Each structure stands twice: as C-alpha cells, then as structure tokens.
Amino acid sequence: MSDTTARRAALEEALLPPIVALAVVLVIGDLLILAYGEAPGAVWRLMLEGTWGNAYGIGQVLYKATTLACTGLAVAVALRAGLFNIGAEGQLAAGGFGAAIAGLALPAGTPSIIATPVCIAAALLFGGMVAAVPGVLRAKFGAHEVIVTIMMNFIVLALLNYVIAAHLHVPETLHTPSVHAGTIERIGSVIPAFHGSAVNWSVVVVGTAVSAVAWYLFRTRAGFELRAVGLQPGVAEYGGVNVSRTWMRALALSGAIAGLGGVNFVLGYKGYYEDGFAGGAGFLGIAVALVGRNHPLGVVIAALFFATLSQGGLAINAMVPKQIVEVLQGIVILAVAASVPEVRRLVRKAAGARRSGMPTSMPTATEELRAARMSGDQRPSA
C-alpha cells in the first residue's frame, strides 16, 4: 500500500466513526423528542440558538470545552502509552486546589505576569503528582493503573474535602477564600459580546497546551517512545526504550494536563477552589478521548461537541427534559465503540480493492525493497 493510500485509510478510520456516531445520535434524539410530543426540528433549532446562536452561548460552550479538552487530552495521552487513566477527576480537583493554594500564598498585588504562571505551574504540579503515584506503582510493582487511578479519585477527593471543611473554608461554605493573585481575566471584560459568560483567557492557555502535546507526541523522540510503548511494549523495550520510565512519564504528564483544567474554574471563573467543582468532567474526559480517537485535534473537536450538548441541554429544558442530553452522550460513546471495528473493516477492504485495481508494472520503491528482502536479495532494482 502506498503512503498516500495509507494516509487516506488512516484519515477515514479516524473520521468515519464520529460521523457515524453523530448520525446515530440525531436519529435516536429525534425519536426521544417525538416521544415527548415535540417537533425534533424545533428542539434542535433551540439547542443551536442557545449554544452557537449567540455570544453568551458560545462563551459557555467554550468554557465547558476548555475543561473537557484537558481531561480528554489527559486520558488520550495515557491511552497512547497503553495505559487507562480513570483518575482525571481527582487530578482535575488536585490541579484546581494547587492553583488556589498558590494564589492564596502569593502576596496581594503580585503582578499577573508572575502570579498567573506560578498558579498554573502549581496546578500542573499537583495534578502530575497525583497521577505519578499510579505510574510508580505500575512501573515498580506491576499494580494495574485502572484500579489505582480509581482508588486515587476517592483518596484525593476525600482528602481535599477534609482540608477545605476543616481548615480553609469560608464560614457556611465549602470553598476557600478568594485567591490574592493569579486570577485570569474573563474574555467578556475585553469583548463585551461575551459579557456574563464564564469563558476566560485560560482557553488560550489550554489551546497552547494542546498544541504542545501534539508536538510532543508526534515530533519528539520521547513522544515516539511513548507511542511505541503503547503499541508494542515488548518490541519497544527490545529497541532500547525504557518501558517503566515511559509509563511513569506518561501518567505524570497525563495528570498534569488534567490538573491544568482546574485553572479554568479556579482562576478564570470563581476565583477560589470549591469542593466538588469538577462535577464529573474527569470521567467525561474518557468519552472525549474515545470520540476524539486519542488525537489532540480530535479531542478538541470532541470537547466542543460534548460541551455543546451540555449547554444545549439547558437551552432545551423548557421543551424536553435536559436528561435527554445525558442519554445522547452515552449513545455517542456506544456508537463510536461499536462503529470503529466495522469502519476499520470496510476501510481496509476498500483500500485493498483500490490497491488491486492499481497497475502493477510500476511497483513502488517500498514494494521493490520488500520483494527483494523476501527473495534474499538486499539490492532492489534501480
């Protein structure tokens, strides 16, 4: 198969499952809406108007997508290394707590150019430390990361709840005092059309992080080693890759990315850490990574899709229950999971048909080399 054909097949395998899932969601969504006696067209139109039809809706979608992009990318990075990180919920909370602690520790009036990076670094550090625990246990003792990351969620969330309730809460609340420095300005203060929405400039920070992760995965040696370990750890180790170290690095990076999502709420929205602020975004990140096919760009698109459903559920609540959106989110996951094997089979069958229809009188250099090696001659024809 030529490089062009291979790239085309890979692109089709990546894009078709989400498209199939979207079609399934639209059909089942229509049926659910009809069951409540409403017109599907009117409900879908109301959802679009409440999300992408006005500046406030767009701002809310971007705000929710910012956190989901972090948790989804965190899960995707771990999956690229062959690990299943289910601890993004706890890592997200730890990152938000770290940002709040740094913002409280800094003196009031600290310049934003210093305070904000310090708070962001604290979020990355706290999230990374939480994920490093299952990384070390997996690498050193063979403990399965799924079990350990699930347990770490309970441990971290319970510990943070105790610290807030016993030592750091504002009376009659379950949140810390407002941070002294490091807050991130809302976009609405610069662009009046977004006034009232929660979207803030952390969307730029997260966008930069997504680009950096994409560069790391596909343009660096360490990223290549991470992906190689995820595909074939035995072969990667035979090639000189330290598998244990790669696992630890992958989970620590995954946790740091999830922790970065806490900046969106703590520094950009509320200005303090609040117990339970994650609200399931860490677990929804698993779905975002799955629908995004573990690619940074796909994760961003999937995060926008799920954020649109979340915000759209509030917009259509006057006509149908917003719980329909939660049902549709589950259907998306099931549809993607079910369609991936079938789409892969059809794409490879079509690629084989295209290849069989190609003229064979002009073989590619790769095919010549492969044929030469099979025949025992290492010198391909000129």
N, C-alpha and C positions, 0 to 999 in steps of 0.2 A: 504494500500500500504506500503510495507517495505521501510526502509530508503534507501536501495541500489536502489530500483526501483525509488523512488522519486528523488534521486540524478541523476540517469540516465536520467529521464524525464526532469529535470531542465537543465541538460547539453545539451540535444538535443534541447530544446526550445531556449537555448542561442546561439547555434552554427549554427543551420539549417537556420534561416532567412538570416544571412550574406552570407552563402554559396549559397542560392537561389538567392540572390541579385547579387552576383558575376557572376553566370551563366547567369542571365538576361542581365547584362552589357556586357558580352562577345558576346552574340547573337546580341544585338542591336548595339554594337560597330562594329561588322562585317558588318552589314547592312549599317551603316553610311559610313564606309570606302569604301565599294563597290560602294556606291552612288557617291563617288568622283573618281571612276575609279582606285583605288589602291587595291593591294592584302592585305587582312587582316593579313595574316601571316607575311608579310614583315613589316607592320606598328607595330604590336605587338612586333616583334623582335627588331625593332629600339627603341621602348619605353623601353624595358627591358635593352638593351645595354646602353641607355642614363641615366638609373637610377641605377639599381643594377649590371650593367655590368662593371663598372669602379669605382675607388675610389672617383673621383670627384662627380659622380652621386650619389653614396651612401652618401657622405658628405652632398650634397644638400638636399637629401631626409630626412636625419636625422635632418638637420637644420630646415626644414619646419615642420617636425613632432614634434619637440620639442615645438614649439608654439601651434600647434594644440592639442597636448596632454594636455596642460594647459587649454586651452579654453574648450576642450571637457570634461575634468575632472571637471571643474567648473560647467558646465551645468549638468553633471551627478550627482554631489553631491546635487545640488539644487533639481533635479528631485527625488532623493532618499528621500528627505524630503517632497515631494508632491508640490514643487514649480517649476515654469518655469522661469529660469533666462535668459532673452534675452539681458541682458546688458553686456555680456562678452566683446563686442567690446570696450565699454567705460572703463570698468575695466582694460582691457589689456593696453589701452593707458595710463590710470592713473598710472598703475604699472610701465610702462616704464618711464613716467615722474618723478615718485618718485625716481626711481633708478638714473636718470640723475641728479636730484636736489641734492641727497646725494653725488653723485660723484663729482659734482661741488663745494659743500660746504666743502668737506674734503680737507685738505692741500695736495698739490702735494708732492709725496714721501711717503704718508701714506702706511705702509706695507699692502700688499694684504690680508694677513691673518686677518686684521682688517677691511680694507676698503670694501672688497667684501661682507662679511656678513652684514655690515651696509647697503650697497646699496640694497642687496637682501631683508633685513628686511624692507627698505623703500618701495620697490615695493610691498611687501605683505601688508604693512600698507595702502598705497594709494589705492590699489585695493579693500582691505577689507572695507575701509571707504566708497567708492563709493557704494558698494553693501549693506552696513549696512543701508543706507537711505531707500531703499525699504523694507528692513527687518523690520525696526522700524515702517514704515507706515503700513505694512501688519499686524504686531502684535498688534499695538496700535489702529489703526483706521480702519482696515479691507480693506485698499486700495489694489487692485489687483496687484500682483507683475509683471505681464506681462506688464500692462500699465506703471507702474512706471519705470521698468527697460528700456523699450523702450525710454521713455522720458529722462531718465538719460543718455542714449547714446548721444542724441543731446546736452544736457546741458554740459556734460563733454567734449565732443569733441570740442564744440564751445568755451568753456572756455579755454581749452588748446591752441586752435588756437589763441585766443586773447593774452594770456600770451606770447606765443612764438613770434608772429608777433609784439607785442608792446614792449616787454621788453627783451627777452632772445635770439633772433635770431642772427646768424651771418649775416652781411650785404649781401644782394642779395640771401638769402636762407630762408628756413623755418625750420631750425634746430638750436639747442642750440650749444654753443661751446663744444669742446671735454671735457669729464669729466677728472678731475685731478687724480682721483684714483678709484680703484674698478673694473677696466676692467677685463674681463675673457679671458684667452688666447685661441686662436684657436687651434684645435686639429692638424691642419696642421703644426704648429710650432714644434710639437713633433713627429708626424708621417708624414714624407714627402709625402707619397702617397696621403694624403688629401690636399696637398698644393693647394691653390686657392679656395677651397670650404669654405662656411660660417660656417660650423659646428664648435662648440666650446664646452668648458667643461661645459657649462650650461646644456648640455644634461644629465650630471651626476647629477646635482642639481635637474633637473626635474624628473629624474628617482627615485631619493631618495624621492622626494615629492609624487610621485605616490605610492611608497611602504608605505609611512607614512599614506597616505589617506586610502589605503586598510586596513592597520592595524587599523586605527581609526574606519572605518565603520564596520568591522567585528570582532574586538577583544576588543572593549571597550564598556562600558556601555553607554557613550554618543553617540557612533555610533549606538548602538542598538536602543536607544531612537529616534534618527534621522530617522532611517529606519521604526520604528514603527509608528511614526507620518506620514510618507509618505504613509504607507499602510492604516491605520485607525486612523486618529487624535482623533476621539471621544473615541475609545477604549483605545488609548494611554493615553489620559487625565484621563480616568476612572482609569487606572492603576497607576496614580500618576505622569505622565510626564507633565512637564510644556510646553504646545504646543507653546505658544507665544515665550518663551525663545528659544525653539529649532528652530523655524523658523528664529529668528534673528541670532542665532549662525550659522545655515546652510547657510544663504545668505552671512554673513560676511566671512565665510570660502570659499564659492564659489568665491566671489570677490577676496579674497587674492590669490587663486590658479590662477585665470585668470591674476591678476596683475603680478604674477611670470613669466608669459610668456613674459612680456616686457623686462625682463633681457636678454633673448636670443638675441634680436635685439640691445638693447641699450648698454649693457656691453660686449656682446660677439661678435657682428658683426661690428656695426658702431662706437661705442664709443661715441655716442651722441643721444639725442632724436630728432626725426624728425616728423613733423606734418604729420599725415596720414599713419604712418608706419604699423599700424595694418592691413590695406589692406583687410578687410573682414574676417580675421582669427577668430574674435569673433563670427560672425554669422555662419561660417563654423563649429565652435565648436558644434553647435546644431546638425548638421549632424553626427559629430564624436561621440557624446554621444548616438545618436539614433542607429547608426550602431554598436557601442560598447556595446549596451544593458545596459548602465549605470553601467558597472563594470570597475574598474580601468584597469585591464588587457585588457579587450575588447576595452577600449578607446585607449590604446597604439597601439593595432593592427589596429584599425580603423584610427588612426592618421597617421600611416605608410602607410596605403592604400591610403588615400587622398593625402598625400604628394607625393606618387609615381605618382598618376595621375597628380598632379600639375607640378612636374618636368618633367614627361613624355610628357606633352603637349608641352613643349619647345623643347623636343627632336624630336618629330614627326612633328613639324611645317613645315618642308621642304616638307613633303608629303601630309599632310592634315591640315586643319585649327586647331589651338590649342583650338579653342572654342568647338571642339568635346568633349574635356575633361570636360568642364563645363556642357555639356549636360549629359555626363555619370555620373557626380557627382549627378545631380538631379535624374537620373534614379535609382541610388543606394538607395537614400532616399525613393523614391516611392516604389521600390521593397521591401525594408525591411519593410516599413509601411504596405504594402499590404500582405506580406507573414506571418507576425507574427501571426495574428489570425488563418490563415489556418494551419500553422505549429503547433500551440498550440493545435488545434482541433485534428489533426492527431496523435500527440504525445500522447495526453491523451487517444485517442481511442486505440492506440497500447498498452499503459500501462494498460488500462482496460482489453484488450484481454489477455495480459501476466498474469495479476492477476487472471483472471477467469480460466486460464489453470493451475494455481498452485494447488498443493494438499492442501486440506482443513483440513486434520486430524491433522496437527501440526500448529495451529494458533500461531502468534507471541504474545509476552507479551503485546505489544501495543493494538493488536486486542482483547485480553482477557480482558484488563482493560476497553476498550471502551464498550465491550459487558456487562461487569459486571455493569458498571455505567448505561447503558441503562435499565438493569433489576432491578436496585435499590440496588444491592449488591455491596458494595465498596471493597470486598475482592476477588481479582482474584484468580483463581485456582493456585495451586502450580506448 
